[in-house]
């Protein structure tokens, strides 16, 4: 059973607060600006992402967002909601199923599928959707803080 959670009041969940079935989601629009900024940040200027004339002649018949831009929306959930602040990516598998187009609304769903207390790690199912269509999925392994740092007030 999936239990949707919001960001923890502290900014992040600690290991003892995680359990299988916890999930968080985020809705992000793949805007023209995001695609352009991602191209600049990643140095990936493939014309299938940036040049409509070029992209219209490809199998996709138009521009598509970078796959890793969509994947980065999942990173936003992991880093800010579940587990949240203090979590560190160890690994990520990804499979892309459908392209994301300019102005598509992407829903990212991250679900805890395993908690490993000995190593302070959690395995997370990572899924992305445009409407009801799955555009990508994979599994992330993240290190999760065991305790919160005391406030520095």
Contact map, one row per residue, 1 for C-alpha under 8 A:
111000000000000000001000000000000000000000000000000000000000000000000000000000000000000000000000000000000000000000000000000000000000000000000000000000000
111100000000000000001110000000000000000000000000000000000000000000000000000000000000000000000000000000000000001000000000000000000000000000000000000000000
111110000000000000001110000000000000000000000000000000000000000000000000000000000000000000000000000000000000000000000000000000000000000000000000000000000
011111000000000000000111100000000000000000000000000000000000000000000000000000000000000000000000000000000000000000000000000000000000000000000000000000000
001111100000000000000111000000000000000000000000000000000000000000000000000000000100000000000000000000000000000000000000000000000000000000000000000000000
000111110000000000000001000000000000000000000000000000000000000000000000000000001000000000000000000000000000000000000000000000000000000000000000000000000
000011111011000000000000000000000000000000000000000000000000000000000000000000011101000000000000000000000000000000000000000000000000000000000000000000000
000001111111100000000000000000000000000000000000000000000000000000000000000000001001000000000000000000000000000000000000000000000000000000000000000000000
000000111111000000000000000000000000000000000000000000000000000000000000000000000000000000000000000000000000000000000000000000000000000000000000000000000
000000011111100000000000000000000000000000000000000000000000000000000000000000000000000000000000000000000000000000000000000000000000000000000000000000000
000000111111100000000000000000000000000000000000000000000000000000000000000000011001100000000000000000000000000000000000000000000000000000000000000000000
000000111111110000000000000000000000000000000000000000000000000000000000000000011111111000000000000000000000000000000000000000000000000000000000000000000
000000010111111011000000000000000000000000000000000000000000000000000000000000000111100000000000000000000000000000000000000000000000000000000001100000000
000000000001111111000000000000000000000000000000000000000000000000000000000000000010000000000000000000000000000000000000000000000000000000000001111100000
000000000000111111000000000000000000000000000000000000000000000000000000000000000000000000000000000000000000000000101001100000000000000000000001111000000
000000000000011111000000000000000000000000000000000000000000000000000000000000000000000000000000000000000000000000000000000000000000000000000000010000000
000000000000111111100000000000000000000000000000000000000000000000000000000000000000000000000000000000000000000000000000000000000000000000000000000000000
000000000000111111110100000000000000000000000000000000000000000000000000000000000010000000000000000000000000000100100000000000000000000000000000000000000
000000000000000011111100000000000000000000000000000000000000000000000000000000000000000000000000000000000000000101100000000000000000000000000000000000000
000000000000000001111100000000000000000000000000000000000000000000000000000000000000000000000000000000000000001111100000000000000000000000000000000000000
111000000000000000111110000000000000000000000000000000000000000000000000000000000000000000000000000000000000001110000000000000000000000000000000000000000
011110000000000001111111000000000000000000000000000000000000000000000000000000000000000000000000000000000000001100000000000000000000000000000000000000000
011110000000000000001111100000000000000000000000000000000000000000000000000000000100000000000000000000000000111100000000000000000000000000000000000000000
000111000000000000000111110000000000000000000000000000000000000000000000000010001100000000000000000000000000111000000000000000000000000000000000000000000
000100000000000000000011111000000000000000000000000000000000000000000000000010000000000000000000000000000011110000000000000000000000000000000000000000000
000000000000000000000001111100000000000000000000000000000000000000000000100010000000000000000000000000000011100000000000000000000000000000000000000000000
000000000000000000000000111110000000000000000000000000000000000000000000000000000000000000000000000000001111000000000000000000000000000000000000000000000
000000000000000000000000011111000000000000000000000000000000000000000000100000000000000000000000000000001110000000000000000000000000000000000000000000000
000000000000000000000000001111100000000000000000000000000000000000000000000000000000000000000000000000111100000000000000000000000000000000000000000000000
000000000000000000000000000111110110000000000000000000000000000010000100000000000000000000000000000111111100000000000000000000000000000000000000000000000
000000000000000000000000000011111110000000000000000000000000000000000000000000000000000000000000000001110000000000000000000000000000000000000000000000000
000000000000000000000000000001111111000000000000000000000000000000000000000000000000000000000000000001100000000000000000000000000000000000000000000000000
000000000000000000000000000000111111100000000000000000000000000000000000000000000000000000000000000000000000000000000000000000000000000000000000000000000
000000000000000000000000000001111111110000000000000000000000000000000000000000000000000000000000000000000000000000000000000000000000000000000000000000000
000000000000000000000000000001111111111000000000110000000000000011001000000000000000000000000000000000000000000000000000000000000000000000000000000000000
000000000000000000000000000000011111111100000000010000000000000000000000000000000000000000000000000000000000000000000000000000000000000000000000000000000
000000000000000000000000000000001111111110000000000000000000000000000000000000000000000000000000000000000000000000000000000000000000000000000000000000000
000000000000000000000000000000000111111111110000000000000000000001001000000000000000000000000000000000000000000000000000000000000000000000000000000000000
000000000000000000000000000000000011111111111000000000000000000000000000000000000000000000000000000000000000000000000000000000000000000000000000000000000
000000000000000000000000000000000001111111111000000000000000000000000000000000000000000000000000000000000000000000000000000000000000000000000000000000000
000000000000000000000000000000000000111111100000000000000000000000000000000000000000000000000000000000000000000000000000000000000000000000000000000000000
000000000000000000000000000000000000011111110000000000000000000000000000000000000000000000000000000000000000000000000000000000000000000000000000000000000
000000000000000000000000000000000000011111111000000000000000000000000000000000000000000000000000000000000000000000000000000000000000000000000000000000000
000000000000000000000000000000000000011101111100000000000000000000000000000000000000000000000000000000000000000000000000000000000000000000000000000000000
000000000000000000000000000000000000001100111110110000000000000000000000000000000000000000000000000000000000000000000000000000000000000000000000000000000
000000000000000000000000000000000000000000011111110000000000000000000000000000000000000000000000000000000000000000000000000000000000000000000000000000000
000000000000000000000000000000000000000000001111111101100000000000000000000000000000000000000000000000000000000000000000000000000000000000000000000000000
000000000000000000000000000000000000000000000111111101100100011100000000000000000000000000000000000000000000000000000000000000000000000000000000000000000
000000000000000000000000000000000010000000001111111100100000001111000000000000000000000000000000000000000000000000000000000000000000000000000000000000000
000000000000000000000000000000000011000000001111111100100000001000000000000000000000000000000000000000000000000000000000000000000000000000000000000000000
000000000000000000000000000000000000000000000011111111100000001000000000000000000000000000000000000000000000000000000000000000000000000000000000000000000
000000000000000000000000000000000000000000000011111111110000011000000000000000000000000000000000000000000000000000000000000000000000000000000000000000000
000000000000000000000000000000000000000000000000001111111000010000000000000000000000000000000000000000000000000000000000000000000000000000000000000000000
000000000000000000000000000000000000000000000011001111111100000000000000000000000000000000000000000000000000000000000000000000000000000000000000000000000
000000000000000000000000000000000000000000000011111111111101111100000000000000000000000000000000000000000000000000000000000000000000000000000000000000000
000000000000000000000000000000000000000000000000000111111101111000000000000000000000000000000000000000000000000000000000000000000000000000000000000000000
000000000000000000000000000000000000000000000000000011111111110000000000000000000000000000000000000000000000000000000000000000000000000000000000000000000
000000000000000000000000000000000000000000000001000001111111110000000000000000000000000000000000000000000000000000000000000000000000000000000000000000000
000000000000000000000000000000000000000000000000000000001111100000000000000000000000000000000000000000000000000000000000000000000000000000000000000000000
000000000000000000000000000000000000000000000000000000111111111100000000000000000000000000000000001000000000000000000000000000000000000000000000000000000
000000000000000000000000000000000000000000000000000000111111111000000000000000000000000000000000000000000000000000000000000000000000000000000000000000000
000000000000000000000000000000000000000000000001000110111101111100000000000000000000000000000000000000000000000000000000000000000000000000000000000000000
000000000000000000000000000000000000000000000001111100110001111110000000000000000000000000000000000011000000000000000000000000000000000000000000000000000
000000000000000000000000000000000000000000000001100000100001011111000000000000000000000000000000001111000000000000000000000000000000000000000000000000000
000000000000000000000000000001000010000000000000100000000000001111101100000000000000000000000000001111000000000000000000000000000000000000000000000000000
000000000000000000000000000000000010010000000000100000000000000111111100000000000000000000000000000100000000000000000000000000000000000000000000000000000
000000000000000000000000000000000000000000000000000000000000000011111110000000000000000000000001001100000000000000000000000000000000000000000000000000000
000000000000000000000000000000000000000000000000000000000000000001111111000000000000000000000000000000000000000000000000000000000000000000000000000000000
000000000000000000000000000000000010010000000000000000000000000011111111100000000000000000000000000000000000000000000000000000000000000000000000000000000
000000000000000000000000000001000000000000000000000000000000000011111111110000000000000000000000000100000100000000000000000000010000000000000000000000000
000000000000000000000000000000000000000000000000000000000000000000111111111000000000000000000000000000000000000000000000000000000000000100000000000000000
000000000000000000000000000000000000000000000000000000000000000000011111111100000000000000000000000000000000000000000000000000000000000000000000000000000
000000000000000000000000010100000000000000000000000000000000000000001111111110000000000000000000000000000001000000000000000000000000000000000000000000000
000000000000000000000000000000000000000000000000000000000000000000000111111111000000000000000000000000000001110000000000000001110000000000000000000000000
000000000000000000000000000000000000000000000000000000000000000000000011111111100000000000000000000000000000000000000000000000000000000000000000000000000
000000000000000000000000000000000000000000000000000000000000000000000001111111111000000000000000000000000000000000000000000000000000000000000000000000000
000000000000000000000001110000000000000000000000000000000000000000000000111111111101000000000000000000000001010000000000000000000000000000000000000000000
000000000000000000000000000000000000000000000000000000000000000000000000011111111111001000000000000000000000010000000000000000000000000000000000000000000
000000000000000000000000000000000000000000000000000000000000000000000000001111111111111100000000000000000000000000000000000000000000000000000000000000000
000000100011000000000000000000000000000000000000000000000000000000000000000111111111100000000000000000000000000000000000000000000000000000000000000000000
000001110011000000000001000000000000000000000000000000000000000000000000000111111111100000000000000000000000000000000000000000000000000000000000000000000
000010100001100000000011000000000000000000000000000000000000000000000000000011111111000000000000000000000000010000000000000000000000000000000000000000000
000000000001110001000000000000000000000000000000000000000000000000000000000001111111101000000000000000000000000000000000000000000000000000000001000000000
000000110011100000000000000000000000000000000000000000000000000000000000000011111111111000000000000000000000000000000000000000000000000000000000000000000
000000000011100000000000000000000000000000000000000000000000000000000000000000111011111000000000000000000000000000000000000000000000000000000000000000000
000000000001000000000000000000000000000000000000000000000000000000000000000000100001111100000000000000000000000000000000000000000000000000000001100000000
000000000001000000000000000000000000000000000000000000000000000000000000000001100011111110000000000000000000000000000000000000000000000000000111100000000
000000000000000000000000000000000000000000000000000000000000000000000000000000100000011111000000000000000000000000000000000000000000000000000111000000000
000000000000000000000000000000000000000000000000000000000000000000000000000000000000001111110000000000000000000000000000000000000000000000011110000000000
000000000000000000000000000000000000000000000000000000000000000000000000000000000000000111110000000000000000000000000000000000000000000000011110000000000
000000000000000000000000000000000000000000000000000000000000000000000000000000000000000011111000000000000000000000000000000000000000000000011100000000000
000000000000000000000000000000000000000000000000000000000000000000000000000000000000000011111100000000000000000000000000000000000000000001111000000000000
000000000000000000000000000000000000000000000000000000000000000000000000000000000000000000111110000000000000000000000000000000000000000001110000000000000
000000000000000000000000000000000000000000000000000000000000000000000000000000000000000000011111000000000000000000000000000000000000000111100000000000000
000000000000000000000000000000000000000000000000000000000000000000000000000000000000000000001111100000000000000000000000000000000000000111000000000000000
000000000000000000000000000000000000000000000000000000000000000000100000000000000000000000000111111000000000000000000000000000000000001110000000000000000
000000000000000000000000000000000000000000000000000000000000000000000000000000000000000000000011111000000000000000000000000000000000011100000000000000000
000000000000000000000000000000000000000000000000000000000000000000000000000000000000000000000001111100000000000000000000000000000000111100000000000000000
000000000000000000000000000000000000000000000000000000000001000110100000000000000000000000000001111110000000000000000000000000000000001000000000000000000
000000000000000000000000000001000000000000000000000000000000000111100100000000000000000000000000011111010000000000000000000000000100001000000000000000000
000000000000000000000000000001000000000000000000000000000000001110000000000000000000000000000000001111110000000000000000000000000000000000000000000000000
000000000000000000000000000001110000000000000000000000000000001110000000000000000000000000000000000111110000000000000000000000000000000000000000000000000
000000000000000000000000000011110000000000000000000000000000000000000000000000000000000000000000000011111000000000000000000000000000000000000000000000000
000000000000000000000000000011100000000000000000000000000000000000000000000000000000000000000000000111111100000000000000000000000100000000000000000000000
000000000000000000000000001111000000000000000000000000000000000000000000000000000000000000000000000000111110000000000000000000000110000000000000000000000
000000000000000000000000001111000000000000000000000000000000000000000100000000000000000000000000000000011111000000000000000000011110000000000000000000000
000000000000000000000000111100000000000000000000000000000000000000000000000000000000000000000000000000001111100000000000000000011110000000000000000000000
000000000000000000000000111000000000000000000000000000000000000000000000110010000000000000000000000000000111110000000000000001111000000000000000000000000
000000000000000000000011110000000000000000000000000000000000000000000000010000000000000000000000000000000011111000000000000011110000000000000000000000000
000000000000000000000011100000000000000000000000000000000000000000000000010011000100000000000000000000000001111100000000000111100000000000000000000000000
010000000000000000011111000000000000000000000000000000000000000000000000000000000000000000000000000000000000111110000000000111000000000000000000000000000
000000000000000001111110000000000000000000000000000000000000000000000000000000000000000000000000000000000000011111100000011110000000000000000000000000000
000000000000000000011000000000000000000000000000000000000000000000000000000000000000000000000000000000000000001111100000011110000000000000000000000000000
000000000000000000110000000000000000000000000000000000000000000000000000000000000000000000000000000000000000000111110000011100000000000000000000000000000
000000000000001001110000000000000000000000000000000000000000000000000000000000000000000000000000000000000000000111111001111000000000000000000000000000000
000000000000000000000000000000000000000000000000000000000000000000000000000000000000000000000000000000000000000001111111110000000000000000000000000000000
000000000000001000000000000000000000000000000000000000000000000000000000000000000000000000000000000000000000000000111111100000000000000000000000000000000
000000000000000000000000000000000000000000000000000000000000000000000000000000000000000000000000000000000000000000011111100000000000000000000000000000000
000000000000000000000000000000000000000000000000000000000000000000000000000000000000000000000000000000000000000000011111100000000000000000000010000000000
000000000000001000000000000000000000000000000000000000000000000000000000000000000000000000000000000000000000000000111111110000000000000000000011110000000
000000000000001000000000000000000000000000000000000000000000000000000000000000000000000000000000000000000000000000111111111000000000000000001111000000000
000000000000000000000000000000000000000000000000000000000000000000000000000000000000000000000000000000000000000111110001111100000000000000001111000000000
000000000000000000000000000000000000000000000000000000000000000000000000000000000000000000000000000000000000000111100000111110000000000000111100000000000
000000000000000000000000000000000000000000000000000000000000000000000000000000000000000000000000000000000000011111000000011111000000000000111100000000000
000000000000000000000000000000000000000000000000000000000000000000000000000000000000000000000000000000000000111110000000001111100000000011110000000000000
000000000000000000000000000000000000000000000000000000000000000000000000010000000000000000000000000000000001111000000000000111110000000011110000000000000
000000000000000000000000000000000000000000000000000000000000000000000000010000000000000000000000000000000001110000000000000011111000011111000000000000000
000000000000000000000000000000000000000000000000000000000000000000000100010000000000000000000000000000000111100000000000000001111100011110000000000000000
000000000000000000000000000000000000000000000000000000000000000000000000000000000000000000000000000000000111000000000000000000111111111100000000000000000
000000000000000000000000000000000000000000000000000000000000000000000000000000000000000000000000000100011110000000000000000000011111111000000000000000000
000000000000000000000000000000000000000000000000000000000000000000000000000000000000000000000000000000001110000000000000000000001111100000000000000000000
000000000000000000000000000000000000000000000000000000000000000000000000000000000000000000000000000000000000000000000000000000001111110000000000000000000
000000000000000000000000000000000000000000000000000000000000000000000000000000000000000000000000010000000000000000000000000000001111111000000000000000000
000000000000000000000000000000000000000000000000000000000000000000000000000000000000000000000000110000000000000000000000000000111101111110000000000000000
000000000000000000000000000000000000000000000000000000000000000000000000000000000000000000000001111100000000000000000000000000111100111110000000000000000
000000000000000000000000000000000000000000000000000000000000000000000010000000000000000000000111110000000000000000000000000000111000011111000000000000000
000000000000000000000000000000000000000000000000000000000000000000000000000000000000000000000111000000000000000000000000000011110000011111100000000000000
000000000000000000000000000000000000000000000000000000000000000000000000000000000000000000011110000000000000000000000000000011100000000111110000000000000
000000000000000000000000000000000000000000000000000000000000000000000000000000000000000000011100000000000000000000000000001111000000000011111000000000000
000000000000000000000000000000000000000000000000000000000000000000000000000000000000000011111000000000000000000000000000001111000000000001111100000000000
000000000000000000000000000000000000000000000000000000000000000000000000000000000000000011110000000000000000000000000000111100000000000000111110000000000
000000000000000000000000000000000000000000000000000000000000000000000000000000000000001111100000000000000000000000000000111100000000000000011111000000000
000000000000000000000000000000000000000000000000000000000000000000000000000000000000001111000000000000000000000000000011110000000000000000001111100000000
000000000000111000000000000000000000000000000000000000000000000000000000000000000010011100000000000000000000000000000001110000000000000000000111110000000
000000000000111000000000000000000000000000000000000000000000000000000000000000000000011000000000000000000000000000000001000000000000000000000011111100000
000000000000011100000000000000000000000000000000000000000000000000000000000000000000000000000000000000000000000000000001000000000000000000000001111100000
000000000000011000000000000000000000000000000000000000000000000000000000000000000000000000000000000000000000000000000000000000000000000000000000111110000
000000000000010000000000000000000000000000000000000000000000000000000000000000000000000000000000000000000000000000000000000000000000000000000000111111000
000000000000000000000000000000000000000000000000000000000000000000000000000000000000000000000000000000000000000000000000000000000000000000000000001111100
000000000000000000000000000000000000000000000000000000000000000000000000000000000000000000000000000000000000000000000000000000000000000000000000000111110
000000000000000000000000000000000000000000000000000000000000000000000000000000000000000000000000000000000000000000000000000000000000000000000000000011111
000000000000000000000000000000000000000000000000000000000000000000000000000000000000000000000000000000000000000000000000000000000000000000000000000001111
000000000000000000000000000000000000000000000000000000000000000000000000000000000000000000000000000000000000000000000000000000000000000000000000000000111
